[in-house]
């Protein structure tokens, strides 16, 4: 369960999840494709189960988004283009 969802103007992170269960997303994410948005949402929700980037974390993400590596790479390579 998450506690709160916020939209921020973060420039270096697409999303974050605090130990308290607060999830934040950059408003810039709205300019991404639905599959990229889905990946970021799943990534942050997965932190509610595993608050790290361990093998177990990525296995959980892969169960929901099997192609997550492609989405992650796209964000790394092209995320800078999602600007106003």
MOPAC internal coordinates of N, CA, C and O (Angstrom, degrees):
PM7 1SCF
backbone

  N    0.0000 0     0.00 0     0.00 0    0    0    0
  C    1.4510 1     0.00 0     0.00 0    1    0    0
  C    1.5214 1   109.70 1     0.00 0    2    1    0
  O    1.2310 1   121.20 1   -40.28 1    3    2    1
  N    1.3018 1   115.31 1   139.72 1    3    2    1
  C    1.4525 1   119.19 1   175.05 1    5    3    2
  C    1.5286 1   108.04 1   -98.38 1    6    5    3
  O    1.2310 1   121.29 1   -22.02 1    7    6    5
  N    1.3033 1   115.14 1   157.98 1    7    6    5
  C    1.4529 1   119.67 1  -178.77 1    9    7    6
  C    1.5295 1   110.84 1   -95.13 1   10    9    7
  O    1.2310 1   120.95 1   133.85 1   11   10    9
  N    1.3015 1   115.78 1   -46.15 1   11   10    9
  C    1.4669 1   120.91 1  -175.59 1   13   11   10
  C    1.5276 1   109.17 1  -150.37 1   14   13   11
  O    1.2310 1   120.74 1   -33.70 1   15   14   13
  N    1.3178 1   116.19 1   146.30 1   15   14   13
  C    1.4651 1   121.51 1   173.40 1   17   15   14
  C    1.5272 1   107.45 1  -119.07 1   18   17   15
  O    1.2310 1   121.59 1   -48.17 1   19   18   17
  N    1.3350 1   114.57 1   131.83 1   19   18   17
  C    1.4634 1   119.86 1   179.65 1   21   19   18
  C    1.5228 1   109.97 1  -128.24 1   22   21   19
  O    1.2310 1   121.36 1   -26.65 1   23   22   21
  N    1.3044 1   115.01 1   153.35 1   23   22   21
  C    1.4606 1   121.80 1   172.34 1   25   23   22
  C    1.5212 1   105.87 1  -109.61 1   26   25   23
  O    1.2310 1   121.07 1   -51.27 1   27   26   25
  N    1.3325 1   115.55 1   128.73 1   27   26   25
  C    1.4624 1   120.42 1  -175.94 1   29   27   26
  C    1.5231 1   110.44 1  -121.22 1   30   29   27
  O    1.2310 1   120.84 1    -2.53 1   31   30   29
  N    1.2999 1   115.99 1   177.47 1   31   30   29
  C    1.4621 1   120.60 1   173.78 1   33   31   30
  C    1.5263 1   110.17 1  -108.20 1   34   33   31
  O    1.2310 1   120.72 1  -147.43 1   35   34   33
  N    1.3125 1   116.24 1    32.57 1   35   34   33
  C    1.4659 1   121.15 1   178.22 1   37   35   34
  C    1.5221 1   109.90 1   -57.49 1   38   37   35
  O    1.2310 1   120.98 1   -40.05 1   39   38   37
  N    1.3186 1   115.73 1   139.95 1   39   38   37
  C    1.4573 1   120.31 1  -178.97 1   41   39   38
  C    1.5214 1   112.64 1  -105.91 1   42   41   39
  O    1.2310 1   119.99 1   158.55 1   43   42   41
  N    1.3150 1   117.63 1   -21.45 1   43   42   41
  C    1.4580 1   120.29 1  -175.66 1   45   43   42
  C    1.5162 1   114.09 1  -108.18 1   46   45   43
  O    1.2310 1   120.09 1   170.49 1   47   46   45
  N    1.3219 1   117.43 1    -9.51 1   47   46   45
  C    1.4584 1   121.19 1   179.76 1   49   47   46
  C    1.5168 1   109.34 1  -128.74 1   50   49   47
  O    1.2310 1   121.18 1   -39.50 1   51   50   49
  N    1.3251 1   115.35 1   140.50 1   51   50   49
  C    1.4548 1   119.82 1   175.96 1   53   51   50
  C    1.5073 1   111.01 1   -82.42 1   54   53   51
  O    1.2310 1   121.23 1   151.24 1   55   54   53
  N    1.3193 1   115.24 1   -28.76 1   55   54   53
  C    1.4518 1   120.00 1   179.26 1   57   55   54
  C    1.5066 1   109.77 1  -164.56 1   58   57   55
  O    1.2310 1   121.11 1   -12.75 1   59   58   57
  N    1.3206 1   115.48 1   167.25 1   59   58   57
  C    1.4584 1   120.83 1   175.93 1   61   59   58
  C    1.5203 1   108.90 1  -154.82 1   62   61   59
  O    1.2310 1   121.76 1   -19.84 1   63   62   61
  N    1.3268 1   114.24 1   160.16 1   63   62   61
  C    1.4574 1   121.32 1   178.65 1   65   63   62
  C    1.5202 1   107.82 1  -138.43 1   66   65   63
  O    1.2310 1   120.55 1   -55.34 1   67   66   65
  N    1.3096 1   116.56 1   124.66 1   67   66   65
  C    1.4616 1   120.51 1  -179.41 1   69   67   66
  C    1.5225 1   110.72 1   -88.48 1   70   69   67
  O    1.2310 1   121.12 1   -15.31 1   71   70   69
  N    1.3133 1   115.47 1   164.69 1   71   70   69
  C    1.4701 1   120.48 1   177.08 1   73   71   70
  C    1.5284 1   111.47 1   -62.08 1   74   73   71
  O    1.2310 1   120.21 1   157.82 1   75   74   73
  N    1.3097 1   117.21 1   -22.18 1   75   74   73
  C    1.4660 1   121.44 1   179.79 1   77   75   74
  C    1.5277 1   112.46 1   -83.76 1   78   77   75
  O    1.2310 1   120.30 1   175.75 1   79   78   77
  N    1.3228 1   117.03 1    -4.25 1   79   78   77
  C    1.4627 1   120.52 1   179.26 1   81   79   78
  C    1.5106 1   114.05 1    90.85 1   82   81   79
  O    1.2310 1   120.31 1  -163.70 1   83   82   81
  N    1.3211 1   117.01 1    16.30 1   83   82   81
  C    1.4642 1   121.12 1   176.52 1   85   83   82
  C    1.5262 1   108.59 1   -89.08 1   86   85   83
  O    1.2310 1   120.76 1   -52.45 1   87   86   85
  N    1.3181 1   116.15 1   127.55 1   87   86   85
  C    1.4596 1   121.43 1  -178.36 1   89   87   86
  C    1.5218 1   108.73 1  -112.57 1   90   89   87
  O    1.2310 1   121.26 1   -45.36 1   91   90   89
  N    1.3290 1   115.19 1   134.64 1   91   90   89
  C    1.4646 1   121.31 1   178.96 1   93   91   90
  C    1.5199 1   109.29 1  -124.32 1   94   93   91
  O    1.2310 1   121.23 1   -35.43 1   95   94   93
  N    1.3285 1   115.26 1   144.57 1   95   94   93
  C    1.4616 1   121.71 1   176.19 1   97   95   94
  C    1.5233 1   108.50 1  -131.28 1   98   97   95
  O    1.2310 1   120.90 1   -39.54 1   99   98   97
  N    1.3114 1   115.89 1   140.46 1   99   98   97
  C    1.4592 1   120.81 1   175.21 1  101   99   98
  C    1.5290 1   108.93 1   -71.67 1  102  101   99
  O    1.2310 1   120.50 1   -41.50 1  103  102  101
  N    1.3093 1   116.65 1   138.50 1  103  102  101
  C    1.4664 1   119.90 1   179.35 1  105  103  102
  C    1.5267 1   110.33 1   -63.63 1  106  105  103
  O    1.2310 1   119.97 1   157.48 1  107  106  105
  N    1.3277 1   117.67 1   -22.52 1  107  106  105
  C    1.4678 1   121.50 1  -179.93 1  109  107  106
  C    1.5270 1   112.41 1   -63.61 1  110  109  107
  O    1.2310 1   120.89 1   158.56 1  111  110  109
  N    1.3074 1   115.91 1   -21.44 1  111  110  109
  C    1.4571 1   120.94 1  -179.83 1  113  111  110
  C    1.5326 1   112.19 1   -60.13 1  114  113  111
  O    1.2310 1   120.03 1   153.88 1  115  114  113
  N    1.3130 1   117.55 1   -26.12 1  115  114  113
  C    1.4613 1   121.55 1  -178.84 1  117  115  114
  C    1.5368 1   111.94 1   -62.10 1  118  117  115
  O    1.2310 1   120.54 1   160.62 1  119  118  117
  N    1.3294 1   116.58 1   -19.38 1  119  118  117
  C    1.4605 1   120.65 1   179.94 1  121  119  118
  C    1.5317 1   112.29 1   -84.40 1  122  121  119
  O    1.2310 1   120.29 1   173.80 1  123  122  121
  N    1.3139 1   117.05 1    -6.20 1  123  122  121
  C    1.4660 1   121.49 1  -179.98 1  125  123  122
  C    1.5253 1   110.51 1   -84.47 1  126  125  123
  O    1.2310 1   120.98 1   -11.95 1  127  126  125
  N    1.3009 1   115.73 1   168.05 1  127  126  125
  C    1.4657 1   120.46 1   176.92 1  129  127  126
  C    1.5313 1   109.01 1   -72.28 1  130  129  127
  O    1.2310 1   120.22 1   -21.21 1  131  130  129
  N    1.3235 1   117.18 1   158.79 1  131  130  129
  C    1.4669 1   119.88 1   178.96 1  133  131  130
  C    1.5328 1   113.63 1   -55.84 1  134  133  131
  O    1.2310 1   119.72 1   143.73 1  135  134  133
  N    1.3222 1   118.13 1   -36.27 1  135  134  133
  C    1.4695 1   119.21 1  -179.07 1  137  135  134
  C    1.5236 1   111.66 1   -68.63 1  138  137  135
  O    1.2310 1   119.97 1   146.46 1  139  138  137
  N    1.3097 1   117.65 1   -33.54 1  139  138  137
  C    1.4725 1   121.14 1   176.39 1  141  139  138
  C    1.5227 1   109.36 1   -70.13 1  142  141  139
  O    1.2310 1   120.39 1   136.15 1  143  142  141
  N    1.3227 1   116.85 1   -43.85 1  143  142  141
  C    1.4687 1   120.96 1   177.95 1  145  143  142
  C    1.5237 1   109.93 1   -59.90 1  146  145  143
  O    1.2310 1   120.39 1   135.35 1  147  146  145
  N    1.3222 1   116.86 1   -44.65 1  147  146  145
  C    1.4682 1   120.80 1   178.12 1  149  147  146
  C    1.5241 1   110.82 1   -57.45 1  150  149  147
  O    1.2310 1   120.73 1   135.15 1  151  150  149
  N    1.3283 1   116.21 1   -44.85 1  151  150  149
  C    1.4639 1   120.00 1  -179.93 1  153  151  150
  C    1.5269 1   111.30 1   -59.37 1  154  153  151
  O    1.2310 1   120.15 1   132.64 1  155  154  153
  N    1.3181 1   117.31 1   -47.36 1  155  154  153
  C    1.4662 1   120.31 1  -177.92 1  157  155  154
  C    1.5252 1   110.55 1   -64.16 1  158  157  155
  O    1.2310 1   120.11 1   138.89 1  159  158  157
  N    1.3120 1   117.40 1   -41.11 1  159  158  157
  C    1.4674 1   120.92 1   178.52 1  161  159  158
  C    1.5266 1   110.19 1   -62.16 1  162  161  159
  O    1.2310 1   120.32 1   131.56 1  163  162  161
  N    1.3180 1   116.99 1   -48.44 1  163  162  161
  C    1.4641 1   120.77 1   179.68 1  165  163  162
  C    1.5288 1   110.44 1   -62.11 1  166  165  163
  O    1.2310 1   120.36 1   138.72 1  167  166  165
  N    1.3237 1   116.92 1   -41.28 1  167  166  165
  C    1.4596 1   121.61 1   178.80 1  169  167  166
  C    1.5295 1   110.75 1   -56.40 1  170  169  167
  O    1.2310 1   120.69 1   131.04 1  171  170  169
  N    1.3164 1   116.28 1   -48.96 1  171  170  169
  C    1.4675 1   119.39 1  -178.16 1  173  171  170
  C    1.5272 1   111.47 1   -70.03 1  174  173  171
  O    1.2310 1   119.75 1   139.94 1  175  174  173
  N    1.3082 1   118.09 1   -40.06 1  175  174  173
  C    1.4686 1   120.00 1   177.08 1  177  175  174
  C    1.5212 1   111.47 1   -63.70 1  178  177  175
  O    1.2310 1   120.11 1   146.34 1  179  178  177
  N    1.3227 1   117.39 1   -33.66 1  179  178  177
  C    1.4645 1   120.87 1   178.28 1  181  179  178
  C    1.5257 1   110.98 1   -62.60 1  182  181  179
  O    1.2310 1   120.54 1   151.49 1  183  182  181
  N    1.3163 1   116.58 1   -28.51 1  183  182  181
  C    1.4722 1   119.54 1   177.94 1  185  183  182
  C    1.5295 1   112.20 1   -66.58 1  186  185  183
  O    1.2310 1   119.98 1   162.41 1  187  186  185
  N    1.2957 1   117.64 1   -17.59 1  187  186  185
  C    1.4668 1   119.39 1   175.82 1  189  187  186
  C    1.5305 1   110.41 1   -70.31 1  190  189  187
  O    1.2310 1   120.26 1   158.13 1  191  190  189
  N    1.3261 1   117.11 1   -21.87 1  191  190  189
  C    1.4709 1   122.29 1   177.03 1  193  191  190
  C    1.5215 1   111.55 1   -97.23 1  194  193  191
  O    1.2310 1   121.05 1   138.53 1  195  194  193
  N    1.3172 1   115.60 1   -41.47 1  195  194  193
  C    1.4696 1   122.32 1  -178.64 1  197  195  194
  C    1.5212 1   107.41 1  -132.37 1  198  197  195
  O    1.2310 1   120.65 1   -72.79 1  199  198  197
  N    1.3270 1   116.37 1   107.21 1  199  198  197
  C    1.4658 1   118.35 1  -177.13 1  201  199  198
  C    1.5309 1   110.60 1   -89.30 1  202  201  199
  O    1.2310 1   121.42 1  -119.62 1  203  202  201
  N    1.3332 1   114.88 1    60.38 1  203  202  201
  C    1.4602 1   122.54 1   178.32 1  205  203  202
  C    1.5239 1   106.97 1  -167.75 1  206  205  203
  O    1.2310 1   120.45 1     5.90 1  207  206  205
  N    1.2990 1   116.74 1  -174.10 1  207  206  205
  C    1.4608 1   120.99 1   176.06 1  209  207  206
  C    1.5266 1   109.37 1  -116.98 1  210  209  207
  O    1.2310 1   120.95 1  -133.83 1  211  210  209
  N    1.3057 1   115.79 1    46.17 1  211  210  209
  C    1.4592 1   122.01 1  -179.94 1  213  211  210
  C    1.5243 1   110.60 1   -74.03 1  214  213  211
  O    1.2310 1   121.43 1    -7.12 1  215  214  213
  N    1.3187 1   114.87 1   172.88 1  215  214  213
  C    1.4679 1   120.74 1   176.58 1  217  215  214
  C    1.5284 1   110.30 1   -58.31 1  218  217  215
  O    1.2310 1   120.78 1   139.93 1  219  218  217
  N    1.3123 1   116.11 1   -40.07 1  219  218  217
  C    1.4676 1   121.21 1   179.66 1  221  219  218
  C    1.5395 1   110.60 1   -62.41 1  222  221  219
  O    1.2310 1   120.62 1   139.68 1  223  222  221
  N    1.3291 1   116.42 1   -40.32 1  223  222  221
  C    1.4662 1   121.74 1   177.67 1  225  223  222
  C    1.5297 1   109.75 1   -58.61 1  226  225  223
  O    1.2310 1   120.61 1   127.93 1  227  226  225
  N    1.3495 1   116.44 1   -52.07 1  227  226  225
  C    1.4640 1   120.50 1  -176.59 1  229  227  226
  C    1.5202 1   111.73 1   -66.98 1  230  229  227
  O    1.2310 1   119.81 1   148.50 1  231  230  229
  N    1.3159 1   117.96 1   -31.50 1  231  230  229
  C    1.4660 1   120.72 1   175.39 1  233  231  230
  C    1.5193 1   110.45 1   -64.21 1  234  233  231
  O    1.2310 1   120.65 1   139.81 1  235  234  233
  N    1.3237 1   116.36 1   -40.19 1  235  234  233
  C    1.4572 1   120.55 1   178.28 1  237  235  234
  C    1.5251 1   110.30 1   -64.98 1  238  237  235
  O    1.2310 1   120.18 1   134.94 1  239  238  237
  N    1.3333 1   117.25 1   -45.06 1  239  238  237
  C    1.4720 1   121.11 1   178.04 1  241  239  238
  C    1.5246 1   109.47 1   -59.67 1  242  241  239
  O    1.2310 1   120.23 1   136.79 1  243  242  241
  N    1.3236 1   117.16 1   -43.21 1  243  242  241
  C    1.4732 1   121.68 1  -177.66 1  245  243  242
  C    1.5238 1   112.42 1   -64.59 1  246  245  243
  O    1.2310 1   119.86 1   151.67 1  247  246  245
  N    1.3061 1   117.88 1   -28.33 1  247  246  245
  C    1.4692 1   120.13 1   177.69 1  249  247  246
  C    1.5254 1   110.75 1   -64.77 1  250  249  247
  O    1.2310 1   120.72 1   147.28 1  251  250  249
  N    1.3195 1   116.22 1   -32.72 1  251  250  249
  C    1.4606 1   121.09 1  -177.38 1  253  251  250
  C    1.5230 1   111.21 1   -94.22 1  254  253  251
  O    1.2310 1   120.58 1   139.02 1  255  254  253
  N    1.3180 1   116.51 1   -40.98 1  255  254  253
  C    1.4680 1   122.09 1  -179.34 1  257  255  254
  C    1.5358 1   107.25 1  -126.05 1  258  257  255
  O    1.2310 1   119.76 1   -94.38 1  259  258  257
  N    1.3211 1   118.06 1    85.62 1  259  258  257
  C    1.4684 1   120.28 1  -176.99 1  261  259  258
  C    1.5347 1   113.79 1   -58.48 1  262  261  259
  O    1.2310 1   119.81 1   152.89 1  263  262  261
  N    1.3193 1   117.96 1   -27.11 1  263  262  261
  C    1.4650 1   123.67 1  -177.85 1  265  263  262
  C    1.5352 1   111.77 1   -96.30 1  266  265  263
  O    1.2310 1   120.03 1  -157.10 1  267  266  265
  N    1.3290 1   117.54 1    22.90 1  267  266  265
  C    1.4732 1   120.94 1  -173.87 1  269  267  266
  C    1.5247 1   112.98 1   -57.71 1  270  269  267
  O    1.2310 1   119.68 1   148.78 1  271  270  269
  N    1.3311 1   118.22 1   -31.22 1  271  270  269
  C    1.4678 1   119.90 1  -178.57 1  273  271  270
  C    1.5297 1   111.05 1   -63.06 1  274  273  271
  O    1.2310 1   120.72 1   143.32 1  275  274  273
  N    1.3188 1   116.22 1   -36.68 1  275  274  273
  C    1.4693 1   119.86 1   177.91 1  277  275  274
  C    1.5254 1   110.87 1   -66.41 1  278  277  275
  O    1.2310 1   120.85 1   138.12 1  279  278  277
  N    1.3390 1   115.98 1   -41.88 1  279  278  277
  C    1.4658 1   120.21 1  -179.64 1  281  279  278
  C    1.5316 1   110.05 1   -66.52 1  282  281  279
  O    1.2310 1   121.20 1   137.12 1  283  282  281
  N    1.3094 1   115.31 1   -42.88 1  283  282  281
  C    1.4663 1   120.56 1   179.74 1  285  283  282
  C    1.5319 1   110.39 1   -60.93 1  286  285  283
  O    1.2310 1   120.76 1   135.72 1  287  286  285
  N    1.3383 1   116.15 1   -44.28 1  287  286  285
  C    1.4685 1   120.63 1   179.11 1  289  287  286
  C    1.5256 1   110.54 1   -64.77 1  290  289  287
  O    1.2310 1   120.38 1   138.68 1  291  290  289
  N    1.3259 1   116.88 1   -41.32 1  291  290  289
  C    1.4601 1   119.00 1   179.65 1  293  291  290
  C    1.5255 1   110.27 1   -59.60 1  294  293  291
  O    1.2310 1   120.12 1   135.13 1  295  294  293
  N    1.3191 1   117.38 1   -44.87 1  295  294  293
  C    1.4653 1   120.30 1   179.09 1  297  295  294
  C    1.5238 1   111.53 1   -61.66 1  298  297  295
  O    1.2310 1   120.93 1   138.15 1  299  298  297
  N    1.3260 1   115.83 1   -41.85 1  299  298  297
  C    1.4683 1   119.73 1   179.81 1  301  299  298
  C    1.5200 1   110.87 1   -63.25 1  302  301  299
  O    1.2310 1   120.66 1   136.14 1  303  302  301
  N    1.3408 1   116.34 1   -43.86 1  303  302  301
  C    1.4602 1   121.50 1  -175.85 1  305  303  302
  C    1.5278 1   114.18 1   -81.01 1  306  305  303
  O    1.2310 1   120.18 1   149.71 1  307  306  305
  N    1.3500 1   117.27 1   -30.29 1  307  306  305
  C    1.4633 1   120.70 1  -170.73 1  309  307  306
  C    1.5157 1   115.34 1  -125.60 1  310  309  307
  O    1.2310 1   120.00 1   175.16 1  311  310  309
  N    1.3060 1   117.60 1    -4.84 1  311  310  309
  C    1.4573 1   120.47 1  -176.65 1  313  311  310
  C    1.5246 1   113.35 1   -54.59 1  314  313  311
  O    1.2310 1   120.61 1   148.21 1  315  314  313
  N    1.3220 1   116.44 1   -31.79 1  315  314  313
  C    1.4632 1   120.53 1  -179.89 1  317  315  314
  C    1.5212 1   112.33 1   -61.42 1  318  317  315
  O    1.2310 1   119.76 1   160.53 1  319  318  317
  N    1.3427 1   118.07 1   -19.47 1  319  318  317
  C    1.4632 1   120.67 1  -178.57 1  321  319  318
  C    1.5270 1   112.21 1   -79.11 1  322  321  319
  O    1.2310 1   120.31 1   168.38 1  323  322  321
  N    1.3118 1   117.01 1   -11.62 1  323  322  321
  C    1.4787 1   121.01 1  -177.97 1  325  323  322
  C    1.5248 1   109.35 1   -86.97 1  326  325  323
  O    1.2310 1   121.45 1  -111.10 1  327  326  325
  N    1.3249 1   114.83 1    68.90 1  327  326  325
  C    1.4688 1   120.60 1  -179.09 1  329  327  326
  C    1.5227 1   109.67 1  -128.97 1  330  329  327
  O    1.2310 1   121.38 1   -17.93 1  331  330  329
  N    1.3072 1   114.96 1   162.07 1  331  330  329
  C    1.4685 1   120.32 1   178.11 1  333  331  330
  C    1.5114 1   107.78 1  -108.01 1  334  333  331
  O    1.2310 1   120.10 1   180.00 1  335  334  333

